[in-house]
Amino acid sequence: AKATKIHSTFVFDEALAKDIPEQLRRLRGFIINLERRPDRLARCKEMLQRHTPWLAFEAFKASDGTRNPIPETEVATTWNTCRNAHFADYFEWVFDAPGTSLDKTPWKWVCDANKDDPEWTFTEEGDEEWPEWTYVHDAGDTSERLGTATRTATGEAFRVRLQFAQRYIDPGLMQRMSGGERGCAHSHLRMWRLAAELAEPILVLEDDIQFCFTRSDSS
């Protein structure tokens, strides 16, 4: 089916929605997209037309906080990590050296431990048992995980322990938001305001969304 563009809205033949649940037939999609990234919008359009040809959707102009500063009355310039630390990847390897000044001090973030580093090599204890730690799969795991960090220049080995960086919850660390981050926050704030004005259900997508369907039939 071909899309018809009406005021930047892409509408599709209702006949395509005949097998779609009634609850979804009134669904309206919005793609949050920076005007200077038409390539990302084009990819999203192609993806939606292929996977959800029944969905009417339109582009929603994102706030470009890098080029057009966002007023502080709309979005703060700083935030504290205690607000989202429970949902973020603040896990790190710390030195496990009781009785020394190194004990419990950070070595590396867990995501950096296995990266190539000319100054350090890292081996986790029980490598055959433990796959590489990832936040998505392992954040709720309370099993103790230990490893060895070896300084390349001297061969000195240090025992390290995986733990959550509690300082990001209590007291939390103040972070300054970049222009892009503030623009993203402002885009979503504007989208929430629009959603409050609309009667129909909506689906809000950022322009890097990926639809991955596992289909039960050949359609």
Accessible surface in RSA format (square Angstrom, percent):
REM  Atomic radii and reference values for relative SASA: ProtOr
REM  Chains: A
REM  Algorithm: Lee & Richards
REM  Probe-radius: 1.40
REM  Slices: 20
REM RES _ NUM      All-atoms   Total-Side   Main-Chain    Non-polar    All polar
REM                ABS   REL    ABS   REL    ABS   REL    ABS   REL    ABS   REL
RES ALA A   1   101.24  93.1  14.18  21.9  87.06 198.0  30.46  42.9  70.78 187.5
RES LYS A   2   195.91  95.6 172.74 106.0  23.17  55.2 118.96 107.1  76.95  82.0
RES ALA A   3    36.77  33.8   6.75  10.4  30.03  68.3   6.75   9.5  30.03  79.5
RES THR A   4    79.60  56.6  76.48  77.5   3.12   7.4  48.39  65.0  31.21  47.2
RES LYS A   5   131.64  64.2 103.46  63.5  28.18  67.1  54.67  49.2  76.97  82.0
RES ILE A   6    89.73  51.1  85.07  63.4   4.66  11.2  88.49  63.7   1.24   3.4
RES HIS A   7   171.41  93.7 140.71  97.8  30.70  78.5 104.45 107.6  66.96  77.9
RES SER A   8    45.82  38.7  42.85  57.2   2.97   6.8  29.84  63.5  15.98  22.4
RES THR A   9    26.57  18.9  26.57  26.9   0.00   0.0  16.72  22.5   9.85  14.9
RES PHE A  10    19.45   9.7  19.45  12.0   0.00   0.0  19.45  11.8   0.00   0.0
RES VAL A  11    61.18  40.3  57.73  52.3   3.45   8.3  57.73  50.2   3.45   9.4
RES PHE A  12    13.16   6.6   1.07   0.7  12.09  31.5   3.58   2.2   9.58  27.4
RES ASP A  13    91.66  64.2  74.49  74.1  17.17  40.6  30.61  72.0  61.05  60.9
RES GLU A  14   156.13  89.6 143.39 108.5  12.74  30.3  59.88 115.8  96.25  78.6
RES ALA A  15    61.71  56.7  48.45  74.8  13.26  30.2  58.55  82.5   3.16   8.4
RES LEU A  16    67.78  37.7  52.06  37.2  15.72  39.5  53.62  37.7  14.16  38.1
RES ALA A  17    12.18  11.2  11.77  18.2   0.40   0.9  12.18  17.1   0.00   0.0
RES LYS A  18   146.84  71.6 126.05  77.3  20.79  49.5  94.05  84.7  52.79  56.2
RES ASP A  19   119.04  83.4  88.94  88.5  30.10  71.2  38.75  91.2  80.29  80.1
RES ILE A  20    30.23  17.2  28.06  20.9   2.17   5.2  28.42  20.5   1.81   4.9
RES PRO A  21    75.99  55.4  63.35  57.8  12.64  45.9  75.66  62.5   0.34   2.1
RES GLU A  22   113.19  65.0 106.29  80.4   6.90  16.4  59.64 115.4  53.55  43.7
RES GLN A  23   141.11  78.9 122.32  89.4  18.79  44.7  67.08 142.8  74.03  56.1
RES LEU A  24    67.07  37.4  66.90  47.9   0.17   0.4  66.90  47.0   0.17   0.5
RES ARG A  25   112.99  47.4  83.12  42.4  29.87  71.1  23.81  32.5  89.18  54.0
RES ARG A  26   140.18  58.9 126.81  64.6  13.37  31.8  63.89  87.3  76.29  46.2
RES LEU A  27    28.92  16.1  22.59  16.2   6.33  15.9  22.59  15.9   6.33  17.0
RES ARG A  28    67.16  28.2  67.16  34.2   0.00   0.0  18.62  25.5  48.54  29.4
RES GLY A  29     0.22   0.3   0.00   N/A   0.22   0.3   0.22   0.6   0.00   0.0
RES PHE A  30     2.42   1.2   2.36   1.5   0.06   0.1   2.36   1.4   0.06   0.2
RES ILE A  31     0.33   0.2   0.33   0.2   0.00   0.0   0.33   0.2   0.00   0.0
RES ILE A  32    12.33   7.0   9.44   7.0   2.90   7.0   9.44   6.8   2.90   7.9
RES ASN A  33     9.20   6.3   6.56   6.3   2.64   6.4   1.59   3.8   7.61   7.4
RES LEU A  34    44.36  24.7  43.33  31.0   1.04   2.6  43.33  30.4   1.04   2.8
RES GLU A  35   124.35  71.4 100.65  76.1  23.70  56.4  42.10  81.4  82.26  67.2
RES ARG A  36    96.66  40.6  69.02  35.2  27.63  65.8  34.52  47.2  62.14  37.7
RES ARG A  37    87.13  36.6  87.13  44.4   0.00   0.0  23.01  31.4  64.12  38.9
RES PRO A  38    86.86  63.3  82.42  75.1   4.44  16.1  83.85  69.2   3.01  18.7
RES ASP A  39    80.60  56.5  66.07  65.8  14.53  34.4  49.83 117.3  30.77  30.7
RES ARG A  40    75.29  31.6  73.41  37.4   1.88   4.5  14.75  20.2  60.54  36.7
RES LEU A  41    25.95  14.4  25.95  18.6   0.00   0.0  25.95  18.2   0.00   0.0
RES ALA A  42    56.07  51.6  50.04  77.2   6.04  13.7  51.77  72.9   4.31  11.4
RES ARG A  43    81.99  34.4  74.33  37.9   7.66  18.2  69.95  95.6  12.05   7.3
RES CYS A  44     0.00   0.0   0.00   0.0   0.00   0.0   0.00   0.0   0.00   0.0
RES LYS A  45    43.62  21.3  43.62  26.8   0.00   0.0  15.11  13.6  28.51  30.4
RES GLU A  46    91.32  52.4  88.45  66.9   2.87   6.8  54.96 106.3  36.35  29.7
RES MET A  47     6.15   3.2   6.15   4.1   0.00   0.0   5.15   4.4   1.00   1.3
RES LEU A  48     0.20   0.1   0.17   0.1   0.03   0.1   0.19   0.1   0.01   0.0
RES GLN A  49    61.08  34.2  50.07  36.6  11.01  26.2  12.74  27.1  48.35  36.7
RES ARG A  50   133.18  55.9 106.60  54.3  26.58  63.3  68.16  93.2  65.01  39.4
RES HIS A  51    43.59  23.8  33.64  23.4   9.95  25.5  27.27  28.1  16.32  19.0
RES THR A  52    10.64   7.6  10.54  10.7   0.10   0.2  10.54  14.2   0.10   0.1
RES PRO A  53    39.94  29.1  39.94  36.4   0.00   0.0  39.94  33.0   0.00   0.0
RES TRP A  54    46.24  18.6  28.32  13.7  17.92  42.1  21.83  11.6  24.41  39.6
RES LEU A  55     1.17   0.7   0.83   0.6   0.35   0.9   1.17   0.8   0.00   0.0
RES ALA A  56    29.35  27.0  28.06  43.3   1.29   2.9  28.06  39.5   1.29   3.4
RES PHE A  57     1.46   0.7   1.40   0.9   0.05   0.1   1.46   0.9   0.00   0.0
RES GLU A  58    26.33  15.1  26.33  19.9   0.00   0.0   0.07   0.1  26.26  21.4
RES ALA A  59    32.62  30.0  19.73  30.4  12.89  29.3  19.73  27.8  12.89  34.2
RES PHE A  60    24.39  12.2  22.57  14.0   1.82   4.7  24.39  14.8   0.00   0.0
RES LYS A  61   125.01  61.0 114.89  70.5  10.12  24.1  69.96  63.0  55.04  58.6
RES ALA A  62    11.58  10.6   7.15  11.0   4.43  10.1   7.15  10.1   4.43  11.7
RES SER A  63    17.67  14.9   5.79   7.7  11.88  27.4  11.45  24.4   6.22   8.7
RES ASP A  64    22.58  15.8  17.45  17.4   5.13  12.1  10.62  25.0  11.96  11.9
RES GLY A  65     8.94  11.0   0.00   N/A   8.94  11.0   0.26   0.7   8.68  19.4
RES THR A  66    93.52  66.5  66.43  67.3  27.09  64.6  55.58  74.6  37.95  57.4
RES ARG A  67   159.47  67.0 131.63  67.1  27.84  66.3  45.43  62.1 114.04  69.1
RES ASN A  68    93.95  64.8  91.98  88.9   1.97   4.7  28.29  68.1  65.66  63.5
RES PRO A  69   115.59  84.2  95.52  87.1  20.07  73.0  97.41  80.4  18.17 112.9
RES ILE A  70    13.91   7.9   7.79   5.8   6.12  14.8   8.10   5.8   5.82  15.8
RES PRO A  71    74.96  54.6  62.77  57.2  12.19  44.3  74.82  61.8   0.14   0.8
RES GLU A  72   128.60  73.8 106.45  80.5  22.16  52.8  32.65  63.2  95.95  78.3
RES THR A  73   131.67  93.6  94.35  95.7  37.31  88.9  90.37 121.4  41.30  62.4
RES GLU A  74    58.24  33.4  39.55  29.9  18.69  44.5  13.10  25.3  45.14  36.9
RES VAL A  75    14.97   9.9  10.14   9.2   4.83  11.6  14.97  13.0   0.00   0.0
RES ALA A  76    59.73  54.9  47.23  72.9  12.50  28.4  52.21  73.5   7.52  19.9
RES THR A  77    32.29  23.0  30.23  30.6   2.06   4.9  15.66  21.0  16.63  25.1
RES THR A  78    46.27  32.9  38.80  39.3   7.48  17.8  18.60  25.0  27.68  41.8
RES TRP A  79    73.32  29.4  67.72  32.8   5.60  13.1  65.86  35.1   7.46  12.1
RES ASN A  80    30.05  20.7  28.99  28.0   1.06   2.5  10.48  25.2  19.57  18.9
RES THR A  81     1.00   0.7   1.00   1.0   0.00   0.0   1.00   1.3   0.00   0.0
RES CYS A  82    54.92  41.5  39.96  44.6  14.96  35.2   8.22  20.8  46.70  50.4
RES ARG A  83   193.02  81.0 161.13  82.1  31.89  75.9  48.37  66.1 144.65  87.7
RES ASN A  84    56.24  38.8  55.50  53.6   0.74   1.8  23.72  57.1  32.52  31.4
RES ALA A  85     0.45   0.4   0.00   0.0   0.45   1.0   0.00   0.0   0.45   1.2
RES HIS A  86   129.72  70.9 102.93  71.5  26.79  68.5  67.76  69.8  61.96  72.1
RES PHE A  87   159.18  79.6 138.38  85.7  20.80  54.1 140.01  84.9  19.17  54.9
RES ALA A  88    18.34  16.9  12.99  20.0   5.35  12.2  17.62  24.8   0.72   1.9
RES ASP A  89    60.53  42.4  40.76  40.6  19.77  46.7  23.47  55.2  37.05  37.0
RES TYR A  90    32.09  15.0  32.09  18.3   0.00   0.0  22.05  16.6  10.04  12.4
RES PHE A  91    31.41  15.7  30.99  19.2   0.41   1.1  30.99  18.8   0.41   1.2
RES GLU A  92     3.50   2.0   3.50   2.7   0.00   0.0   0.29   0.6   3.22   2.6
RES TRP A  93     2.90   1.2   2.90   1.4   0.00   0.0   1.74   0.9   1.16   1.9
RES VAL A  94     2.17   1.4   2.17   2.0   0.00   0.0   2.17   1.9   0.00   0.0
RES PHE A  95    16.50   8.3  15.88   9.8   0.62   1.6  15.88   9.6   0.62   1.8
RES ASP A  96    24.10  16.9  15.79  15.7   8.31  19.6   1.45   3.4  22.65  22.6
RES ALA A  97    26.55  24.4  20.91  32.3   5.64  12.8  26.55  37.4   0.00   0.0
RES PRO A  98   105.33  76.8  85.83  78.2  19.51  70.9  87.07  71.9  18.27 113.5
RES GLY A  99    89.28 110.1   0.00   N/A  89.28 110.1  44.67 122.6  44.61  99.9
RES THR A 100    76.71  54.6  57.03  57.8  19.68  46.9  65.92  88.5  10.79  16.3
RES SER A 101   113.37  95.8  79.52 106.1  33.84  78.0  59.35 126.4  54.01  75.7
RES LEU A 102    65.67  36.6  65.31  46.7   0.37   0.9  65.60  46.1   0.07   0.2
RES ASP A 103    33.89  23.7  20.99  20.9  12.89  30.5   5.93  14.0  27.96  27.9
RES LYS A 104   146.09  71.3 131.62  80.8  14.47  34.5  95.51  86.0  50.59  53.9
RES THR A 105    50.09  35.6  48.76  49.4   1.33   3.2  49.07  65.9   1.02   1.5
RES PRO A 106    70.52  51.4  53.91  49.1  16.61  60.4  53.91  44.5  16.61 103.2
RES TRP A 107    30.13  12.1   6.25   3.0  23.88  56.1   7.19   3.8  22.94  37.2
RES LYS A 108    38.86  19.0  30.86  18.9   8.00  19.1  32.71  29.4   6.15   6.6
RES TRP A 109    79.26  31.8  76.48  37.0   2.78   6.5  45.98  24.5  33.28  54.0
RES VAL A 110     9.46   6.2   5.41   4.9   4.05   9.8   5.41   4.7   4.05  11.0
RES CYS A 111    77.15  58.4  57.81  64.5  19.34  45.5  35.44  89.8  41.72  45.0
RES ASP A 112    41.62  29.2  41.32  41.1   0.29   0.7  11.83  27.8  29.79  29.7
RES ALA A 113     5.16   4.7   0.29   0.5   4.87  11.1   0.29   0.4   4.87  12.9
RES ASN A 114    85.32  58.8  54.26  52.4  31.06  74.8  25.32  60.9  60.00  58.0
RES LYS A 115   128.03  62.5 114.19  70.1  13.85  33.0  78.29  70.5  49.74  53.0
RES ASP A 116   152.28 106.7 120.16 119.6  32.12  75.9  42.60 100.3 109.68 109.4
RES ASP A 117    39.00  27.3  24.82  24.7  14.18  33.5   8.69  20.5  30.30  30.2
RES PRO A 118   118.59  86.4  94.85  86.5  23.74  86.3 108.53  89.6  10.06  62.5
RES GLU A 119   115.25  66.2 111.42  84.3   3.83   9.1  36.18  70.0  79.08  64.6
RES TRP A 120    33.13  13.3  27.64  13.4   5.49  12.9  12.57   6.7  20.56  33.4
RES THR A 121    81.64  58.1  74.92  75.9   6.72  16.0  69.58  93.5  12.06  18.2
RES PHE A 122    32.30  16.2   4.99   3.1  27.31  71.1   5.56   3.4  26.74  76.5
RES THR A 123    79.66  56.7  75.98  77.0   3.68   8.8  47.68  64.0  31.98  48.3
RES GLU A 124    14.99   8.6  11.89   9.0   3.11   7.4   3.22   6.2  11.78   9.6
RES GLU A 125    74.11  42.5  66.04  50.0   8.07  19.2  40.39  78.1  33.72  27.5
RES GLY A 126    35.46  43.7   0.00   N/A  35.46  43.7  22.43  61.6  13.02  29.2
RES ASP A 127    74.10  51.9  58.93  58.7  15.16  35.9  27.13  63.8  46.97  46.8
RES GLU A 128   170.70  98.0 129.62  98.1  41.08  97.8  79.62 154.0  91.09  74.4
RES GLU A 129   125.00  71.8  98.63  74.6  26.37  62.8  45.38  87.8  79.61  65.0
RES TRP A 130    54.83  22.0  47.54  23.0   7.29  17.1  37.31  19.9  17.52  28.4
RES PRO A 131    95.90  69.9  82.23  75.0  13.68  49.7  94.92  78.4   0.98   6.1
RES GLU A 132   114.18  65.6  91.42  69.2  22.76  54.2  34.24  66.2  79.94  65.3
RES TRP A 133    18.03   7.2   7.53   3.6  10.51  24.7   3.11   1.7  14.92  24.2
RES THR A 134    57.50  40.9  53.38  54.1   4.12   9.8  56.59  76.0   0.91   1.4
RES TYR A 135    60.70  28.3  54.82  31.2   5.87  15.3  43.57  32.7  17.13  21.1
RES VAL A 136   130.60  85.9 100.21  90.7  30.39  73.2 105.07  91.3  25.53  69.2
RES HIS A 137   151.46  82.8 117.60  81.7  33.87  86.6  89.43  92.2  62.03  72.2
RES ASP A 138    20.00  14.0  19.19  19.1   0.81   1.9   0.06   0.1  19.94  19.9
RES ALA A 139    37.01  34.0  20.77  32.1  16.24  36.9  20.89  29.4  16.12  42.7
RES GLY A 140    73.85  91.1   0.00   N/A  73.85  91.1  45.05 123.6  28.81  64.5
RES ASP A 141    64.73  45.3  36.65  36.5  28.08  66.4  21.68  51.0  43.05  42.9
RES THR A 142   137.40  97.7 104.25 105.7  33.15  79.0  77.48 104.1  59.92  90.6
RES SER A 143    56.12  47.4  33.82  45.1  22.30  51.4  18.24  38.8  37.88  53.1
RES GLU A 144   110.86  63.6  83.37  63.1  27.49  65.5  38.49  74.5  72.37  59.1
RES ARG A 145     5.56   2.3   4.01   2.0   1.55   3.7   3.26   4.5   2.29   1.4
RES LEU A 146    18.00  10.0  14.87  10.6   3.14   7.9  14.87  10.4   3.14   8.4
RES GLY A 147     0.00   0.0   0.00   N/A   0.00   0.0   0.00   0.0   0.00   0.0
RES THR A 148    45.46  32.3  44.40  45.0   1.06   2.5  22.68  30.5  22.78  34.4
RES ALA A 149     0.00   0.0   0.00   0.0   0.00   0.0   0.00   0.0   0.00   0.0
RES THR A 150    36.91  26.3  36.91  37.4   0.00   0.0  23.08  31.0  13.82  20.9
RES ARG A 151    89.70  37.7  89.70  45.7   0.00   0.0  17.63  24.1  72.08  43.7
RES THR A 152    77.65  55.2  53.90  54.6  23.76  56.6  58.05  78.0  19.60  29.6
RES ALA A 153    97.05  89.2  53.37  82.4  43.68  99.4  64.19  90.4  32.86  87.0
RES THR A 154    94.86  67.5  57.06  57.8  37.81  90.1  65.80  88.4  29.07  43.9
RES GLY A 155    49.71  61.3   0.00   N/A  49.71  61.3  27.80  76.3  21.92  49.1
RES GLU A 156    89.81  51.6  81.08  61.3   8.73  20.8  33.19  64.2  56.62  46.2
RES ALA A 157    64.93  59.7  37.40  57.7  27.53  62.6  37.62  53.0  27.31  72.4
RES PHE A 158    26.83  13.4  22.93  14.2   3.90  10.2  26.82  16.3   0.01   0.0
RES ARG A 159   109.05  45.8  97.64  49.8  11.42  27.2  39.14  53.5  69.92  42.4
RES VAL A 160     0.00   0.0   0.00   0.0   0.00   0.0   0.00   0.0   0.00   0.0
RES ARG A 161    68.48  28.8  68.48  34.9   0.00   0.0  26.98  36.9  41.50  25.2
RES LEU A 162    25.05  13.9   9.09   6.5  15.96  40.1   9.09   6.4  15.96  42.9
RES GLN A 163    64.38  36.0  57.14  41.8   7.24  17.2  24.73  52.6  39.66  30.1
RES PHE A 164    46.03  23.0  35.19  21.8  10.85  28.2  35.19  21.3  10.85  31.0
RES ALA A 165     0.38   0.4   0.00   0.0   0.38   0.9   0.38   0.5   0.00   0.0
RES GLN A 166   104.08  58.2 101.19  74.0   2.89   6.9  53.28 113.4  50.79  38.5
RES ARG A 167    87.18  36.6  81.38  41.5   5.80  13.8  50.52  69.0  36.66  22.2
RES TYR A 168    25.78  12.0  25.78  14.7   0.00   0.0   4.24   3.2  21.54  26.5
RES ILE A 169    39.19  22.3  31.82  23.7   7.38  17.8  31.82  22.9   7.38  20.0
RES ASP A 170   102.96  72.1  89.86  89.4  13.11  31.0  17.63  41.5  85.33  85.1
RES PRO A 171   103.76  75.6  86.96  79.3  16.81  61.1  91.24  75.3  12.52  77.8
RES GLY A 172     8.89  11.0   0.00   N/A   8.89  11.0   0.00   0.0   8.89  19.9
RES LEU A 173    61.38  34.2  59.55  42.6   1.83   4.6  61.38  43.1   0.00   0.0
RES MET A 174   121.86  63.1  94.73  62.7  27.13  64.6  84.42  71.8  37.45  49.6
RES GLN A 175    63.12  35.3  60.40  44.1   2.72   6.5  10.65  22.7  52.47  39.8
RES ARG A 176   177.43  74.5 149.03  76.0  28.40  67.6  66.02  90.2 111.42  67.5
RES MET A 177    35.85  18.6  26.04  17.2   9.81  23.4  20.47  17.4  15.38  20.4
RES SER A 178    60.58  51.2  48.85  65.2  11.73  27.0  51.87 110.5   8.71  12.2
RES GLY A 179    29.83  36.8   0.00   N/A  29.83  36.8  16.13  44.3  13.70  30.7
RES GLY A 180    40.42  49.8   0.00   N/A  40.42  49.8  30.38  83.4  10.04  22.5
RES GLU A 181    90.21  51.8  82.76  62.6   7.45  17.7  37.08  71.7  53.14  43.4
RES ARG A 182    21.79   9.1  21.79  11.1   0.00   0.0   5.85   8.0  15.94   9.7
RES GLY A 183     0.77   0.9   0.00   N/A   0.77   0.9   0.77   2.1   0.00   0.0
RES CYS A 184    59.56  45.1  51.41  57.3   8.15  19.2  23.96  60.7  35.60  38.4
RES ALA A 185    38.38  35.3  25.31  39.1  13.07  29.7  33.69  47.4   4.69  12.4
RES HIS A 186    23.61  12.9  23.61  16.4   0.00   0.0  20.93  21.6   2.68   3.1
RES SER A 187     1.55   1.3   1.55   2.1   0.00   0.0   0.78   1.7   0.77   1.1
RES HIS A 188    59.66  32.6  59.54  41.4   0.12   0.3  41.60  42.9  18.06  21.0
RES LEU A 189    55.28  30.8  51.67  37.0   3.61   9.1  54.55  38.3   0.72   1.9
RES ARG A 190    67.36  28.3  63.16  32.2   4.20  10.0  23.03  31.5  44.33  26.9
RES MET A 191     5.24   2.7   5.24   3.5   0.00   0.0   5.24   4.5   0.00   0.0
RES TRP A 192   187.15  75.1 183.01  88.6   4.15   9.7 158.89  84.7  28.26  45.8
RES ARG A 193   116.47  48.9 109.66  55.9   6.81  16.2  56.25  76.9  60.22  36.5
RES LEU A 194    46.27  25.8  43.58  31.2   2.69   6.8  45.65  32.1   0.62   1.7
RES ALA A 195    30.17  27.7  18.00  27.8  12.18  27.7  18.60  26.2  11.57  30.7
RES ALA A 196    90.80  83.5  48.40  74.7  42.41  96.5  61.02  85.9  29.78  78.9
RES GLU A 197   139.21  79.9 101.46  76.8  37.76  89.9  43.52  84.2  95.69  78.1
RES LEU A 198    44.49  24.8  26.06  18.6  18.43  46.3  27.90  19.6  16.59  44.7
RES ALA A 199   100.37  92.3  62.80  96.9  37.57  85.5  72.06 101.5  28.31  75.0
RES GLU A 200    48.68  27.9  41.25  31.2   7.43  17.7  15.05  29.1  33.63  27.5
RES PRO A 201    54.21  39.5  41.68  38.0  12.53  45.5  53.24  44.0   0.97   6.0
RES ILE A 202    39.70  22.6  14.90  11.1  24.80  59.8  14.90  10.7  24.80  67.3
RES LEU A 203    59.20  33.0  58.00  41.5   1.20   3.0  59.20  41.6   0.00   0.0
RES VAL A 204    54.55  35.9  29.72  26.9  24.84  59.8  29.72  25.8  24.84  67.4
RES LEU A 205    10.48   5.8   8.52   6.1   1.96   4.9  10.48   7.4   0.00   0.0
RES GLU A 206    68.23  39.2  63.90  48.3   4.33  10.3  23.31  45.1  44.93  36.7
RES ASP A 207    14.43  10.1  14.02  14.0   0.41   1.0   0.27   0.6  14.16  14.1
RES ASP A 208    84.22  59.0  68.05  67.7  16.17  38.2  22.57  53.1  61.65  61.5
RES ILE A 209    51.73  29.4  46.71  34.8   5.02  12.1  51.73  37.3   0.00   0.0
RES GLN A 210   118.83  66.4  99.26  72.5  19.57  46.6  40.60  86.4  78.23  59.3
RES PHE A 211    38.14  19.1  25.20  15.6  12.94  33.7  27.52  16.7  10.61  30.4
RES CYS A 212   118.62  89.7  81.43  90.8  37.19  87.4  41.87 106.1  76.74  82.8
RES PHE A 213   103.24  51.7  70.90  43.9  32.34  84.2  73.22  44.4  30.03  85.9
RES THR A 214   142.86 101.6 107.98 109.5  34.88  83.1  76.40 102.6  66.46 100.5
RES ARG A 215   116.92  49.1  83.68  42.7  33.25  79.2  32.82  44.9  84.10  51.0
RES SER A 216   121.47 102.6  76.51 102.1  44.96 103.6  57.29 122.0  64.18  89.9
RES ASP A 217    93.16  65.3  69.94  69.6  23.22  54.9  42.76 100.6  50.40  50.3
RES SER A 218   125.67 106.2  81.93 109.3  43.74 100.8  57.35 122.1  68.32  95.7
RES SER A 219    97.74  82.6  61.21  81.7  36.53  84.1  79.85 170.0  17.89  25.1
END  Absolute sums over single chains surface
CHAIN  1 A    14292.6      11343.0       2949.6       7959.0       6333.5
END  Absolute sums over all chains
TOTAL         14292.6      11343.0       2949.6       7959.0       6333.5
